[in-house]
Amino acid sequence: MRIAVIGAGNWGTGLAIMAARAGHEVVVWSRNSKVVDSINGDHTNLVYLTGAQIPETVRATGDFAVALVEAELIILAAPSHATRQILEDMISVLRPGSIIVSATKGIEIETGKRISQVVTDVVNKSFAMRFVCLSGPSFASEVVEKHPTAIVAASEDLEAARAVQAALSFENLRIYTNDDLVGTELGGSVKNVMAIAAGMVAGLGFGSNSVAALITRGLAEMTRLALREGAKLETMMGLAGLGDLVLTCTGNLSRNRFVGEELGKGRSLEDIAVGMNEVAEGINTTRAVKKLADRLGVEMPIANEVHAVLYERKPARDAATELMRRPLRVEANW
């Protein structure tokens, strides 16, 4: 199969490596000419996933026409805030009948739309497109180092989901399918907000009790929002929900958890962002989630406090105190 990977960050590079190992012809698109030259010349990515050796069968380009020619699978692995513009730039050379696979975990800030809805906005003006969301607990470096990993391919078109499952499942990467696109996309997005909160807990010096409480109540918030949007409960209990939440809230490789930890230590968001090599999706997603939850009338106190720390300069310790002082209530799952 011919596969195009749009975006050469950690996860895009990791998926390109895995697809090549599975025997596919892979072309990676990047707007960074140094990354393109590094992949083509040295078979490494000098900016992202720097320790990984990229198979010689992977090629890189900065030209959409080259990347997309005869591509059967098109994997979107760019940050969520750039996805709409990238789609608009590549629409003229998209191949009807291709499967678009989103590996992006975020929500568009301005519209509150999931990536599948952004794709529909842009692509369906020209022709119908099959769409699959690829999500679940997966640090790119561990996947390419052959750590056993399980993720989900979700689509309303189960034939398309099974095609992605068959194409990318290989050795240590096991892919399940489901038909809950809404739950899979929202789980992969909102967990990044909760990971920032979990990082704050660590940065403030709190221990395992606090992290466990944060993850559990964070799952309740994620599920409330997802169910309100039409998701299935079992999706939120699975790899795309609970699984991804646990990984991102506890794993040392989590960029979102790192941001929260540094905020908990008292650093400003601006100072943290300057030193980061790749986007922490939760920073922007927090704004989108708050807007969406407010519009739907969904209670999300943890997300609200993360928003206050990120955008209202509220100290992380005050945010933690605020959550503990909320009125006492009966525990409700969702």
Stockholm file with secondary structure:
# STOCKHOLM 1.0

chainA/1-334         MRIAVIGAGNWGTGLAIMAARAGHEVVVWSRNSKVVDSINGDHTNLVYLTGAQIPETVRATGDFAVALVEAELIILAAPSHATRQILEDMISVLRPGSIIVSATKGIEIETGKRISQVVTDVVNKSFAMRFVCLSGPSFASEVVEKHPTAIVAASEDLEAARAVQAALSFENLRIYTNDDLVGTELGGSVKNVMAIAAGMVAGLGFGSNSVAALITRGLAEMTRLALREGAKLETMMGLAGLGDLVLTCTGNLSRNRFVGEELGKGRSLEDIAVGMNEVAEGINTTRAVKKLADRLGVEMPIANEVHAVLYERKPARDAATELMRRPLRVEANW
#=GR chainA/1-334 SS CEEEEECCSHHHHHHHHHHHHTTCEEEEECSCHHHHHHHHHHSSCSSSSTTCCCCTTEEEESCHHHHHTTCSEEEECSCHHHHHHHHHHHGGGCCTTCEEEECCCCBCTTTCCBHHHHHHHHHTTTSCCEEEEEESSCCHHHHHTTCCEEEEEECSSHHHHHHHHHHHCBTTEEEEEESCHHHHHHHHHHHHHHHHHHHHHHHTTCCHHHHHHHHHHHHHHHHHHHHHTTCCHHHHTSIIIIIHHHHHHHCTTCHHHHHHHHHHTTCCHHHHHHTCSSCCHHHHHHHHHHHHHHHHTCCCHHHHHHHHHHHSCCCHHHHHHHHHTSCCCCCCCC
#=GC SS_cons         CEEEEECCSHHHHHHHHHHHHTTCEEEEECSCHHHHHHHHHHSSCSSSSTTCCCCTTEEEESCHHHHHTTCSEEEECSCHHHHHHHHHHHGGGCCTTCEEEECCCCBCTTTCCBHHHHHHHHHTTTSCCEEEEEESSCCHHHHHTTCCEEEEEECSSHHHHHHHHHHHCBTTEEEEEESCHHHHHHHHHHHHHHHHHHHHHHHTTCCHHHHHHHHHHHHHHHHHHHHHTTCCHHHHTSIIIIIHHHHHHHCTTCHHHHHHHHHHTTCCHHHHHHTCSSCCHHHHHHHHHHHHHHHHTCCCHHHHHHHHHHHSCCCHHHHHHHHHTSCCCCCCCC
//
